[in-house]
Structures are given as structure tokens and as C-alpha cells.
């Protein structure tokens, strides 16, 4: 969950949320999303546009941020350190809406890079720093260097969206096509995600109906699946069933959970039917 430090524009991210993963769904979804990205729900209706220069010495981080920016609708050019970033700005500085830089890099770190940018011909370009360093230290260094914003690792797609939004164009998608949780995934992921959901949740529904005394362990597993998928209603119903004790209460919450899971399975099956037909 994102929170702000004393300065309104300095964004920090609290990563205390606990994720609980069931075996089948977790293993296969995590393989699909091996860079650990979950799409922000509102990205379906609001997109960003612009060209961002990214400086990061870690190849995995570069791959991660490129994918995140692509999901948000942003074009990215990636370089490996501050010196390469300055060289890129010298050649095509006018092409970039902002600079997103890791704070710690060889040759020239993000703080020194920011000083060059802010004291040169790109002084009006927004600079967003990215670091896992202790927030108080990083905020002080970032302010002294002239960074506009700093975001702390690990951060969510939603947190990234929020720090980029003031500096890029926001466009609202106008198509009226109904969207579901499946649309939060990349095109290459959706078919397998939908198939896994149909398989796993159909099995869980059958177990809930056929083995009612195992409702706590099944609800716990479904809660984990819902956490992976970002299905808040399903999480809520699973928690209610997991905590239920009275027989009538258990029956009530079990049916609510089964109904919601059936809806999710139907959405996945419908998506598969429509898109496989295409």
C-alpha cells in the first residue's frame, strides 16, 4: 500500500501485504508472471502516453520496468548507467518526457545524473529516482540532487502509475467493451491464466460441495488464488468462510463463495470460448 512522506510528492510503498498461494494456481501463474507484476485495475480505463528514459544497471530491473511501462502505455528507452543516460539525452533529449533512474549505478549514479540534468539544458525534465535504500536517507539525497520524486522498491504497478501520471499524458480508453479480471493480464498470458482458473476453481468448487468438513483448508487455498488474481470479492468471501464456525454460518458463507467462484469460472470459460473462436 502506498503512503506519502512529509513532502507530498515523495512516494513510499509499504509492502506488508501477505500473499497466500495455492499449489496449482500459484505455480503456473507465477511462471507466467515471473517478473512479479500485477496490473492496476484502473489501467484498463486510463492509460499513460509518453517516452521515458530509464537508467538502471541491473538487466532484470530493466526488463521489469520495460514491461511495467509497456502495460501503462508508455514507451521506454533503457540504458545501463548515468553516463549512458547523459549520452542519450545529448542525442535525443527532446524526445523524452521524463527520466526514471536507479539511484545506485556504476560509472555515474542516479543522484549525480540528476544534478547534471537539472543543471543543464534539460533542467525542466522531471526526474524520478528509484531505490531500495532507507527512505529518510534517500529522500534527503534525492532532494539535494534535485529529483522531482522518488519511489521505493519494491513498488506496485499502481504506485508507478501514480508517480508517472503528473508528468505524462493521461488518456481514457473510450471503448465500451466490458472488461474482466482477465484483461488485467498481458495478451500472451490470458489464455493460460483463464485455463488454469477454470481447472483449479472447478476442482475447488467440487471439493467444497463434496467435502464440506474441509471448508477451512479449501477457503484458505481459494483465498490464496484470489490474492494472485486480484479478485477482492473472492478474497472476502473466502475469509468469511474460513472464519465461520456455526453450522448455519458455514453453509451460508460456503454458498456465497461457491457462487462467486462459479462466476469467475464462467468469465474465464466465456473468454476462452470467444477468443479461441477468433
C-alpha positions, -999 to +999 in steps of 0.1 A: +000+000+000+014+034-009+019+062+017+035+096+015+063+110+035+063+145+049+068+161+015+036+155-005+054+144-037+077+118-022+060+084-026+069+055-004+055+020-006+046-002+023+049-039+012+034-055+043+006-073+024+008-111+028+002-132-003-011-168+002-007-190-028-023-224-036-001-250-053-015-254-088-026-218-094+004-203-078+030-224-096+016-218-130+006-181-126+039-173-110+057-189-140+036-167-163+043-136-142+079-144-133+087-107-131+062-103-104+038-077-119+001-073-112-018-048-133-036-019-116-073-023-121-078+013-134-052+008-161-080-007-182-097+027-184-068+051-180-035+049-199-004+070-199+014+081-230+049+095-235+085+084-239+106+077-208+143+073-205+152+046-180+187+042-164+193+010-144+224-012-143+205-044-134+193-062-165+164-079-146+152-045-133+154-031-168+133-059-182+108-054-153+104-017-157+101-020-195+072-044-191+056-022-164+059+009-186+045-010-216+015-021-196+009+015-187+011+026-223+045+043-220+074+039-245+107+033-228+144+036-238+167+018-215+204+025-206+227+010-181+241+039-161+242+077-157+268+082-184+248+064-210+217+084-200+235+117-205+248+105-239+212+096-249+199+129-237+227+147-257+214+129-288+177+129-284+168+148-252+138+164-267+122+130-273+118+123-236+090+134-212+110+123-181+139+104-167+134+073-145+167+064-128+180+039-103+199+058-076+228+034-073+247+026-105+284+022-116+302+050-135+276+076-126+248+070-101+213+085-102+220+113-079+249+126-099+229+121-131+201+142-117+225+170-109+237+170-145+202+170-158+189+197-136+219+220-141+219+215-179+197+222-208+171+196-195+165+213-162+128+213-168+127+175-173+111+156-145+134+131-128+121+101-108+145+082-086+141+045-078+158+029-048+156+003-021+176+025+003+162+036+036+136+063+028+149+091+051+184+089+037+172+085+001+147+114+003+175+137+016+199+127-011+171+129-038+161+164-027+197+176-027+202+162-062+171+178-075+149+148-081+112+155-085+101+122-069+115+091-055+098+057-055+109+029-032+114-008-041+095-030-042+067-009-057+034-019-074+022-010-109-003+013-092+025+031-073+045+036-105+013+049-123+008+075-096+043+089-098+044+090-136+009+104-140+017+141-132+044+141-159+028+122-187-004+125-208-033+105-194-057+090-219-090+074-211-100+044-232-133+050-247-143+016-260-173+002-242-162-034-243-169-050-209-136-059-191-129-085-165-100-095-143-086-115-173-080-082-191-055-072-164-030-097-179-008-094-210-022-109-242+004-137-241-008-147-206-046-146-208-053-180-224-032-199-199-044-179-169-080-185-179-074-222-185-057-226-151-085-207-133-112-230-149-093-261-139-083-251-104-115-234-093-138-261-108-119-286-087-122-263-056-160-259-061-164-297-063-144-302-031-164-276-013-196-293-022-184-329-017-161-324+013-179-298+035-159-306+066-127-294+048-141-260+042-114-241+061-085-255+041-103-251+009-113-215+017-077-208+027-065-221-007-091-201-026-081-170-007-046-175-020-058-180-056-079-148-053-049-129-040-028-140-070-057-129-094-066-097-075-102-108-070-112-088-039-148-101-036-135-137-038-109-129-011-136-115+012-159-145+008-131-169+013-121-152+045-157-152+058-159-189+052-125-196+067-135-178+099-170-193+101-177-218+130-215-221+134-230-248+110-256-224+096-230-197+091-206-221+074-234-232+050-243-196+042-207-185+035-199-216+016-227-209-008-216-173-012-181-185-020-193-211-044-215-186-062-186-162-066-162-189-078-188-201-103-190-165-117-152-163-120-151-197-138-179-186-161-159-154-170-128-175-178-148-200-198-165-173-218-132-156-225-117-189-237-148-196-259-148-162-276-110-159-281-104-195-291-131-190-317-112-160-330 
